Amino acid sequence: MRGLARHERRWASDTVPGKTLSGASSPGNNSSASAATEEEFVEVTLDLQDDDTIVLRSVEPATVINIEHDAVSITGGTNTPSSVSRSPTMRRSSSNRLLQFSHELKAEAVAKAKQFSQELKAELRRFSWSHGHASRALSSSTAFQNAVVGAGGGGLDSALAARAVRRQRAQLDRTRSGAQKALQGLKFISKCKTNGVDAWNEVQSNFNKLTKDGYLYRADFAQCIGMRDSKEFALELFDALSRRRRLKVDKISRDELYEFWSQITDQSFDSRLQIFFDMVDKNEDGRITEEEVKEIIMLSACANKLSRLKEQAEEYAALIMEELDPERLGYIELWQLETLLLQKDTYLNYSQALSYTSQALSQNLQGLRKRSPIRRASKKVLYYLEENWRRLWVISLWVLIMVGLFTWKFFQYKQKNAFKVMGYCLLTAKGAAETLKFNMALILLPVCRNIITWLRSTKLGYFVPFDDNINFHKTIAAAIVIGVILHAGNHLACDFPRLINESDDIYKQYFIHDFGQNKPQYIDLVRGIEGVTGILMVIFMAVAFTLATRWFRRSLVKLPKPFDRLTGFNAFWYSHHLFIIVYTLLIIHGLFLYLVHKWYLKTTWMYLAVPVFLYAGERTLRYFRSGFSSVRLLKVAIYPGNVLTLQMSKPPQFRYKSGQYMFVQCPEVSPFEWHPFSITSAPGDDYLSIHIRQLGDWTQELKRLFSVACELPKDGKSGLLRADETTKKILPKLLIDGPYGAPAQDYRKYDVLLLVGLGIGATPFISILKDLLNSIVKMEEQADSISDYSRHSDQSAGASDSSVNKVSPKRKKNTLKTTNAYFYWVTREQGSFDWFKGVMNEIAELDQRGVIEMHNYLTSVYEEGDARSALITMVQALNHAKNGVDIVSGTMVRTHFARPNWKKVFSKTCTKHANARIGVFYCGAPVLAKELGKLCYDFNQKGSTKFEFHKEHF
């Protein structure tokens, strides 16, 4: 640095009370200093180098020149020792501007001294904070504090002095990366259009619709600016903006609305912060009291639908005052609110997201963008084949069998005499009939759940996608519909009319052995056994198929009473049991064929024999097993969000895996209905538990029954309706059947798990997390026991080795392949977190290795950066730092706001776990499944990390 002397310049510095280099420059802070009898100045020497950097060379006492009432020092000499203070090079993007200031300072030193000194003080403050000179500022601030305290001598003066010192130390450098993110927050219109003109045009359009006599009334302000869901917050915003203009009005004009809109959408953080402060400071005294903090917390809680936070507003207001007002002056100021907002990220050190850049996606997909269209298309085809080859070969085999059966019957009947009269209509009808017999037999197999559960655990599970059994069942049903149309349509509209319109001679020549001596009429053909059974089957299957569609099963179709009973799960359940009648009619229909008379050629019963036998055995097994598996209820609780939790005894023979489900029946609700629910207890638990959300008439009645039996909470328990074995009232009886296989049960095959649950869709993953936690605890206990044994063993080395070898196989067997699990739970109700609060706290306490990472997302709260959730974020960070509890979920797990950025989630997971096999398991509404599947495809293109997607819908 000695060789850079030619760049040396002398810059003046402003007054530094008490020799403070990083003191605040506001009048409020310097008022006490102005009373001092003597002011001290320093001379600062900086090097401006060729590479646009600044080097601090020295800081030493300087000569003073008084200009008006501001004391500014101008140095006359140029030879100054440079040994007082040295520092590494500090790069500044504004170095060119500073260089320009230095030249202006030489030319007009007196005129520019005050402005330049303020700039220099800010630079020195940043420098001292960034390079460890805080001790110098602290000592100076302490001297300043002592001076003020000595002058005042009172408790109030001491508190004011302490706050002044805190204000000096709280001056933040907004160019630092940590503050830059926070400075983007506190937006009142978070989802404003990119083009500000378009956004204002939309507001103008709303103004034109809502205006009355050319004015927009206060009550319509929220709807006009797009805050319809936060009306109370918008009204407070309206009042704050009015107070800033010294107005107390109930209506505003278009010009005033534009002024309000300009302030709301101002890109300046200071402007937005001031508006937010004014919303809280209703009496306009520049101070916020605890009561005003409580009011804004309640307002934010109401805007974000956080009822519990609203109830605890007083407690959290006291927490904020405790943090921001340690001097206990009873109020806080604007700078303190700014400090809490900009430093909230320092509190959010719990349940943080993965610390990897979200740019990994663009990097990973960069090669894909550069590929040619042909190569890109071939890559898509290869990926599709890789992901769907199991489905493709099964569907292909099924289609080939149907084509073969259709072709066989087609050519077989082409050789018959009937073809000469009825033509290709007969061939099409008979070919379709053969596929119908095959599909009517095959459709029973995908719903043999016990067989499917057993098969998916065998090697056959690698080749056959047993998890798609219900989808295959629906596909077969669609093929049956097509077959029925071809078979019945050709018979009724083509074959029968040709037969009855044929001459008697032709009839006697070809059909006398099939239909008798006399040529039948059309009505004779329809009302025969063949015709009646066929028509009845078509009717029953049409009813069952219609009521099984999503519109009827989900009650999306609204019908007037009493036809509303045709919608819902009950209608689907009972109509599907018409299959017993349908199969009986099918067998009868197959025995009375017009053109086939030999019994061994009537093959319908042959197709149906084995599948019907297997299905009958399946239902019989389920009936007897459910009778033997009557369970004893241990605990019952009714949670917010209409969720019923049942904890029951586990039958001795009931063995299951995490992720599986079981069927539940309550005879008091319905003696026939069985409903599936995911098991939320872990296999190692000595009980079974399920969580049931009220979504239909059956679950609604079940909750009503248990609500009657439950009791009000006792002392020391949460405000939930509960029941257990000590409850005086008799609990309803439950029967269970299972367990049955599900995609999530294969989670142990993967190195990393990404578990995504929407609402009640988190239930299968709770069991997985508990099972992982149990495995982690067992492994740690086993490692501790082996370590203790090795430490205290007095045996020989050989004996020790043999002992360890005896333990090693067991350790290898229990070794957990999964290294990390990331659980994302997205819900829209705050009360949902109560469902699994105990599990989340247990994981947070016991998972010392950080294998499980949990992320809760509450979509009812506005996203981070929105002014409506800004104070909630502050309180959330502060409360967890103080008490270790999240204010939203009531657990040790942080709650994020709005919806996750799934692309960023995948990017971080992919970057952290390169070359890993990641199992993505999703349970929830179908809408998100497409997005997650698409992201798995996108990230798999790079080839290093493999995402395998599995989904369950409810």
N, C-alpha and C positions, 0 to 999 in steps of 0.2 A: 504493500500500500504506500510505501515511501516514494515509489516511482510515479505516483499519481498526483504529485503536488501541483502540477500545472492546472489541474481541474479545480483547485481549491477556491471556494467562495466563502464570504462572510455574510451570514444571514442574521437578522435581528430576531429577538424573542420578546414576547409579551411578558407582562408581570407574572411572576410565579410566587404566590404567597407561600411563605414557609418553605421555600426552595422545592416546591412540588413541580415535578416535570410533567405529570399526567393529570393535572387538576382539571376540573370542569370549567367551561368558559361561560356558563350561564350567569346572569346577574344574581340569581338567587344564591349561587355558591360563592360569589366574590364579594357579597355585601359585607360579610364579616371582615374580609381581608382589607377592604377599603378603609376600615377604621384604624388600621395599624398605623403607627407613626412613621414607620420606615418601610419602604418597599425595596425588595431585592430583585436583581435581574441577572440573567445568564447569557453568555455568548455561545452560540452553537455553530460549529464548523462542519460543513458537509462537503463531500467530494462528489461531483457530478462526472461520471465516467462516460467513456465513449459508447459503452454497450447499454446506455440508458439505465444505469443503476445508480443508487445513492449509497454512500458510505458515511456513517457518522464518525467524524474525526475527533471532535473534542467538545466538552461542555465546561465553561469556566465563567467566573464573574465578569460582568460587562459594565461599560459606562452608560449612564442614564441621561436621556434627554426627555424633558417633560413637554408634551404636546397637548394642549387643551387640558382635559381632565384625565386623559388616558396616558399612562406611563409606558413609553416605548423606548427600548434601548437600541442605539445605532453604534456599531463598532467602527472605529476609524482605522485601526491597524490591520495589517495583513499577515504579520508573522506571529503566529500563535502556537504555543506548544500543543502537541497532539497526543499527549500521553494520558489525558484525563479519562477518556472513555473510548474504547474501541469496540467494534461490533462486526459480525459477518455482513456480507452484502445483502441488502434488502431490495428486492425487485418491486417496482411500482409501475403500474400501467400509466400513471399520470406524471411520469418523470419529465417528459417534454414540457408539460405545462409548468412544472416547478422550475425548470430551467428558464422558461420565459419570465416567470415571476422574479427570478434572481436578477435578470438584466433590467427589468423594470424597477427593481428595488434600488439598483445603483443609480439610475437616472432620476427617479422620484422617490427617494428613501422616505422622506417625511410624509408625503401624501399617501403612499401605499403601505406604510409601516403597520398600521392597525390591521388591515385586511390580511396582509401577509403573515403577521404574527399568529393570527387565528388559524390560518392554514398550517403553519409550522407546528403549532401546539397539537393539532390533530394528528400530524404525522409522527410527532414524538410520542404521543400517547399510544399509537399503534405499535411503534417500534419498541417501546418499553414493555408493553404487554406481550409482544411476540418473542422477545429475547431475554426474558427473565429479569427485568429491572423493576419488578413490582415492589421489591423491598424498599427501593429508594422512594417510590411514591408513597408507600405505606408509612414510612418513617416521617415523611413530610406531612402526610395527612394527619398523623398522630400529633405532630407538633401544632398543626392548625386546630385540631380538636381541643388540645389542652389550652391553647390560647383563648378559644371561645369560652370554654368551660370556666377558665379563670376569670374572664371578664364578667360572665353572667352569674355563675355560682349557684344557680337554681336548678331544680330537677328538670323543668321544662327546657331551660337552655341546654342542659346536658343532653336531653333527648333530641333536641333539634340539631345539636352539633354532631351527635352520632349519626343521625339520618343524613346530614350533609356529607359526612365521610363516606357513608354507604353509597350515596349518589355519585360521588367522585369515582369510587371503585367500580360502579356499575355501568360506566360509559362503555358501550360495546362497539367493536369494530365491525361494521356491517358488511365489509368486504370479505370477511372470513366465511369459509364454506359452511360452517355450522349455522351462521345467522342468515345466510342467503336463502336457505329453504324456508325458514320461519318468516322472512320478509315477504314471501310470496303468499302468505296466509292472510286471514282476516278479510276474506272477500265476502261482500254481501250478496252478490249475484255470482255464485260459483259456477253455474252452468250457462253463463252468458255466451251468446254466439261469438265466433271468432271475429266477425266484422261488427264493430261497434255501431256502425250506421244501421245495419240490419236489426240489431237489438233495439235500438231506439225507435226504428220504424214499427217494430212489433209493439213497443210500449205506446207509441202514438196511436196505433190501431186500437189498442185496448182503451186508451183515453177517449177516443171517438165513440166507442161503444158504451162507456160508462159515464160519460160526461152528462151533466145536468145544468142547463143554462150556461154552458161554457166553462163549468168548473168541475173539478174532480173532488168528491167528498172524501173525507178521512177514512170512512168505513170501506171505501172501494180501492184504497191505495194498495193494499196487499195484492188484490187480483190484477191490478193494472201493471205492477212491476214484476209479476210472476212469482209472488210469495203466497199463493192461495193457501198452501198447507201450513203456513206459519203466520197467520193473521195477527196474532197478538204481538209477535216480534216485529212485524212490519208496522204496526201502529206505534210502537215505541220508537222505531226508527223515524217515522213521520214526525213525532213530537220532538225528537232530538234535533232533526233538521230544521224544524220550525223555530226551536229555541235559539239555534245558531243565527237565525235571521231576525231575532227579537220579535217573533210573531207568535200569536196564540190564535190560530185560525182552525176552522173545521173544513175548509175547502181551499184548493189551490187552482191556479190557472195553468194553461199549457206551458207558458214560459217558466213559471215557478216549478212545474213538474220537471222541465228540462234541467233546471238548476239543481233540483234534488237528484235527478238521475246522474248528472255529471259528477256530483259529489260521491254518490254511491259507487259508481264505476271508476272512480279515480284510481289510477295505477300507483299512486304514491302511498306507501305504507303508512307514513306519518298522517296523511289525511284520513285513511281508513281507521287508524288507531284513535285519532281524535274524535271521529264520529262515534266509535264504540264507547269511548270514555264519556262522551256527552250523553249517550243513552243511559249510562249508569248514574252519572252525575246530574240528577234531575233538578237540584236546587242551584246549579251553575256556580258553585263556590270553588270549583277546581279541586275538590276533595271528595273521595268516595268513602262513605262510612260502611260499617258492617251490615247495617240494615239494607243499604243500597246494593251491596254485593249479594245479599240473600235474595233480593228481588230479581236481579238479573240472572241468578242461578235458577230460580223458579221459572223465569221466562224461557231460558234456554232449555230446561228440562221439558217444559210444555211443548216447545217447538219440535223437540226430538222424541216426544212420546216416551219419556223416562219418568214414569210415575214415582218410582222409589226414590230417585234422585230429588224429585220435588219435595218429597216428605222429609228428606235429610238435608234440605237446603241450609238450614240454620247451622248444622254441624259443619258443613263444608265451607260456609262463609266464615266461620270462626277459624277454620284451618287456614284459609287464605290470609286472613288478618294476622294470624300468628306468624306466618311465613314472611309477609311483606311489611308488617308493622311490629318488629321486635321491640321498638322503643315505646310501644303502647300509647301512641299519640291519639289513637282512635280513628285514624283516617289514613288513606293511601293516596298517592298522587299518580299523575300520568306516567312518569318515568318508571315507577314501580310496577305498574301494569305491563309496561313494555318489557321490563326485565323478565317478568314471569313468562310472558309470551315467547320471547326470544330464547330463553334458557330452558324451556320445558323439555326439550329433547335430552337434556342432561339427566333428567329424572327417568326418562323412558328407557331404562337399561334392563328391563325385564321382558322376556318373551319377544326379543327383537327378531326381525326378519333376517334372513341369511345375508351376510355382508359381502355380497358379490354384485357386480354391476349388471344392470338390466340390458346392457348393450350386447350381451352374449347372444341374444336371439339373432340380431342382425349379422353378427360375426359368423354364427353357425349356419345361417341360411345364405350367406354371401355366395358360396359356391353354387347353390341351387339357382340363384338368379342369373348367373353367368352361363348356365348350360343352354344348349340349343333346345328349341321346342320339341324336337324328336326325342332327345335324350331325357328331357324333363317329363315327357309323356311316358316314356318307357320306365322311368324311375317310379312314376305313380302306379303304373301297372304292376311292376314288381312288388312294390310295397303293398298294394291291394291284395295280391296273391299271397304274400307272406302273412298278412294279417287275417285273411279269410279262407285259407286253403281248406281248413276243416269244414267250414260251412259249404264251400263250393263242391267238395267231393261228395258230401252227403246229399246235397240238393241235386247234383248231377246224377248220382246213382238212383235217387228217387224218380227223377224225370225219365231216365232211361228205362226203368222198370215200367212206368206208366205207358211210355211209348211202345215198349215191347208188348205189353198186355193188349193195348188198343189195336196194334197192328195184327196180333195173333187172331183176335176175335173178328177183326175187319175181314181178313182173308178167309177165315173159317166160314163165316156166314155168306161170303160171296159165292161159295160152292153150293149153297142150299137153293131150293126151288123158290123160296120166299123172296129171294133177291130179284128174281125176274119180275115180280109184281111191285114190291115195295122199294126196290132200288137202293140207292146209297143212304137213304134215310134209315133203313134198317141196319146197315153196317155201322153207321155212326152211332146209333142208339146202343147197339150191342157192344161196341168198342168202349163207349163211355160207361156202360154198365160194369164192364170188367174192371176199369180203373176205380169205379165207385166201390166195388167190393174190396179191392185192395186198400183204398184209403179209409174206408169205414173200419177196417181192421187195424190199420196202422195208427189211426188217430188216438187210439186208447193208450198206446205205449208211452208217449211223452208225458202223460199224466200219472204214470205209475211211479210215484215219488220215491218210494222205498227202493225200487229197483234202480232208478236213476241215481239216487244217493250212493248206492253200493257201487254201481258201475263207474261213477266219476272218480272213485278212489282207486280203481284198477288201472292197468296200463292202457286199457281202451279209452280212458279219459284223455289221453294225449292225442288220439286220432278223431274222437267224436266230441263236438261241442255240446256237452250235456247241459251247460248253463243256458243254452238257447232252446230248451225243451218247449217252453210255452210259445215262443215265436214259431217253432216248427209246427206245433199244434194248430196255431192260427193259419199257417200256410197251407196245411193239409185241409183245414176247413174251407179255405178259399177254393182249393182244387175240387172239393166235394160240391160246392155251389156250382162251379162250371160243369162238372159231370152231371149233376141233376138237371141243369138247363138243357144240356145236349141229349140226355137220355129221355127225360119226360117230354121235352119239346118235340123231338123227332117222332116219338110214339103218338102223341096227342094231335100234333099238327100235320103229320105227314103219313106215317104208317097206317094208322087207323082209317083216315079218309081214303087212301088208295085201296085198302082192302074192301071197304063197303061199297066202293064205286066200281069194283071189278065185276065182270060178267060172271054168271053162274057157272058157265063151262070152265072158265079159267079157275074159279074158286074150287070146283070139284077136282080139278086136275092137280092143284098144288096145295090146298089148305084143308081138305076134308078130314085129314087125320089130326089136324092141329086144333081146329075150331068146331068140329062136328059136321053133321050132314047139312044143316041149314046155315046159310051165310048170316053172321050176326049183324045187328045194327050197331051204330056208334054207341048208343047208351048201354047196350049189352056188354060191350068191351070195357066201358068205364066202370060199370057197377059190378063187374066180376071181382073175384078175390084178388087177382093181379092188379086191377085198376083201383079198387078201394084201398088196398094196402099201400100202393104207390102214392096215391093222392094224400092219404093221411100222413105218410112219412114226409112228404114235401111240406105240408102245413106245419107239422111239429118242428121240423128242422128250420123252417123259415122263422118261426117264433123264437127258437133258441138262438139262432144266429143273430137276429135283430136285437134281442135284449142283451146279447153279449158284446155288442159294439160299444165303443167308448162313450158315445153320446147318451145311451141309455144306462150303461153300467155306472157312469160317473154322475148321473142325474143332470147332464147338461141340457137335456130336453125337458122343458117345463110343460107338463100336461095338466089340464083341469081335473079336479076331483070328480069321480073316484079313480080316474085313469092315471093319476100320479103314482099309484102303486105299481105301475108297469115300469117305473124307472128305479134305479138304485141297485145295490148289491143283492138284496133279497130276490128281486125279480130275476136277475142273472142266475143266482144260485138255484132257485127252484126250477126255472125253465131249462136249465142245463140237465136236470135230472129227468127230463122227458126222454133222454137217450135210452132209458130202460124200455120204454114203449117203442121207440124207433127201432131198436135192435130186434125186438120181438117181431115187429111188423116186417123187418128186413128178412128175417129167416123165413117167415111165412111167404113173403113175396118171392123169395128164391126157390121155394118148393113148388110153386104153381106157375111155371113158365109156359108160355104158349107154344113155343117151338121146340122145347126140350122135354123129353119124357123119361129118360133113363135116370135113375137116382144118382148114379155116380158122376153124371155129367152136370148135375145141379151143384155147383161148387161154392155157393155162398157160405154155407155152414163150415166148409173147409177153411175158407179165409178167416172166419171169425173165431174158430174154436180156440186157438192158442191165445190170441190177445184177450178175448173175453175171459178165459180161464185165469190169465195173469192178473187182469184188472179185478176180477171177483176176489181172487186171493189177496190182492192188495187191500181192497176195502175191508175184507174180513179181518186181516191182520190189524188194520188200523182200528177196527171196532173193538176187538178184544184187547189190544194194547192200551187203548184209551181207557177202557174199563178198569184195567189193572193199574193204570197210571193216575188214579185219582190223587190229587195233591192236597197238602195242608197249607193254607195261607199263613204266612209268618208276619208279613207287614204289608200294609196298604197305605198309599199316600196319593193325594190329588194335588197336582201342581198347577201353577198358572199356565195358561194356554190350553186348558182342557186336556191335560195329560194325566192319565191314571197309571201309577206304578204298582205292580204286583210282585211281591217277593214270596216265593213258595218253596216248600220242601222239594228236594231233588230225589226222584225214585232211584233205587239202587242200580237198576240196569240202564239208566238214562245217561249215555255217554255222548258227548258232543264236542264239536270244535268251535272255536271263536269264529263268528261270521255266519253261522248256521241259524236256522229259524225253526219254529215249531208251531203247530196248530193248537188253538185254544177253543174250548166250547164251554158255554155257561148254560146249563139246562134251564135255568130260570128265565133266561132271555129267549132261547130257542133250543129245542132238543135236537135239531138237525144241523144247524149252521156251525161250521168250523172256519176260523179265521187265522191266517198266518201272521206271526209277529217275530221279529228278530230277538234273539236271546242277548240280553245286555250283561249277564253275569259271565264270569270267566270259567273255563273248564275246571280250574282248581278250587273254585268256591264250593261250599257245601250247601248251596241253595241255587234256585233258579230265579231269574228276574226278567221281567219284560216291561216295556213302556208303551202304553196304548194311547194314541191321540184320537180324540173324538172327531171322526170324519164322516160317519154315516149313522143310520138308524140303529144298527146293532151296537156299535161302540157308544152311542148316546145312551141307550138303555142300560148298558153295562155300567157306565159311569153313574147313572142315576141310582142303580141298585147299591153300589158301593158307597155312594154319598150318604145314603140313608144309614148304612152300617157304621160309617166313620164317625169319629168324635172330634170335638173342637180341640185345638192344641192346649196342652198343659204347660205349666211353668217351665221355662227354659227351652222350649221348642219353638220352631218357626210357626208362622200362622198358616199352617196347612191342615186340611182334614186328614186325619190319620186313623189307622186301626191296626191292631196286632193281636196276638194270641190272648192278651188280657182284656180285650174288648168284650163288653157284656153282650152286645148284640151279635147275632149269628151272621157270619159272613157267607155270601153266596158260594155254592160249590162250583169248582172248576175241574174240567178234564183237559188233559194235554195229549198231544200226539206228535211224535217226532223223535229225534231231530231230522231235519232235511237239509240237503246240501245247497250251498249258495256260492256265488263267485268269490266272495270275500274270504272263504275258509282256506283258500290257497295262498294266503298272504306270506306264509313262511318260505315260499319258493324264491322270494325276491330279496335283493340286497338292501333296497331302500323302498319305503312305502310312502305313497302320497294319498292320504285318505281325505275324501271330500264328502261332507254330509250337508244336506239342506234341511233345516228344521228337524223333524222327527227322523229324517234319513241318517242321522248320526248314530242311531241305535246299534247297527252291526259293528261299527268301529269302536264303540265303547268297550265291547267285549274284547276286541283285538288289543286295544290299549291296555286293558287290565291284564290280559294274558301276557303281553310283552313285559309289563311291569313285574308280574310274578316271576317271569323267567329271569329278568335282570336281578331281582332280589335274590333268587336262588343261586345264580351264578356268583354273585358277590359273596353270599354266605359260604358257598363251596370254596371259593378262592381264599376266603379268610380262614376257613377250617384247615385247608391244605397248608397255608402259610404258617398257622399256629403249630400244626403237626411237625412241619419241617424245622421250625424254630426250637421246639422243645424235645425233639427226638434225640435220644442218646444211642441210637442203634448205629451199626456200621454203615458205610456208604453203600455197600451192596444191598443191605437190607432196606436202606432208605429208598434205593432205586426201585427195588421190587415192590415196595409199598406204594410208591408213586405210580408205578405202572399198573397197579391194581385199581388205582383211582382214575387213571387217565381214560380208559374206555368209557367210564360213566360220564366224565367231563366232555368227552367228544360227542357223546350221544346227546347231551343237553346243551351243546354249544349253539348259540343263537346266530343264525345266518344273517338276520336283519340287523344292519348296523345303525340305521336311522329311520325314524318314522315321523312324518309331518302330517298333522291333523288340522284340517281347515273346516271349521264349523260355521256355517252361514245361517243366520236366523233373523227374523224381523221383529221378534218380541223379546224384551228384556227379561221377562219371567222365564224364558226357555232355559236360561243358564242354571236355574235351580234344579233342572232335571238331573244333571250330572255334576253338580258342584263338588260333591264328596270325592268323586273319581278324579276330577281335575286337580283338586288340592293334594290328593294322595300322590298323584304322579309328580306334581311339582316338588313335593317334599322328598320322595324316595328316589327319584331318578337323578342321582348325583352325577352320572356319566353323561347326561344330556342326550340320551338316545331318542327320547320322545320330545318333539317340539309342537306345542299346541298354539293355534291361532283362532281366536273367536272373532267373528265379524257380525256386527249388528247393523242391519240395513236401514233401520228406522232413523238412525242418527245421520245427520248430514256429514259429508266427507270432510276429512281433515283439511283445514284451510278455510272452511266456510265460517263466517262470523257467528252463525247460529250454534255452532258446536265448539267455537274457540274456547270459551270459558270452561266447558265440560272437559275438553282436552287438558286444560291447565289443572283443573281440580283432580282429574284422573292421574296425571303424572305426579302431582304433589302428594296425593293421598297414598299412592303406592310407595313413594320414596319414604314417607313417614311411617306408614302402617303395614306396607307389604300386601295390600289388598286392592284389587281393582274395584272401583266404585260402581261399575256397570254390572259386572257378572258376580261380584261378591266373592271371587276366587283369587288365587295368586296368578292367574293367567290374564294377560293383557287383552282387552277388547278393542279391536280396530273398528273404525266406522266406515259406513258405506260398503260397497262390494269389493272383493279382492280383484286386483289386476292379475288375472290368471296367466297372462303372457309373461309377466314379470316373475310370478311364482315358478313357472316352469323353467324360465331362464336361470334363475338363481339355483334351483335344484339341479339342473343340468350342469351348470358350471361347477358346483361344489362336488358333485358325484360323477365325474367323468368316467366313462367306460363301465358304468354300473348298470345293472338291470333293475329298473324302477317299476314297481307295480302301482298303477293308478286305479284306485277303487272309488267308485262314485255311487251314492245312493241318494235319490231325490227325484225331483220332477224332471221329465225328459228334456226340458228346454236347455239345460246346461250341459247335458250329455253330448250334444253335437259340438259345442265349443271345445270341450275337453278332448273329445276324440280328434278334432281337427288339430289341436295343439300337439297332441301326441304324434300325429302324422308329421307335422312341420318339424318338430325337434328330432324325430327319428331320421330325417333326411341326412343329417350330418354324419351319422354312422358310429359315433363313439359311445353315446348314451342311448339306451333303449328303453322307451316307455311302452308298457303294455296296459291297455285300457280295459277295465271291467266295469260294468254298470248294473245297477238294480233300480227298478222303478217301483213306486208305490202309488 
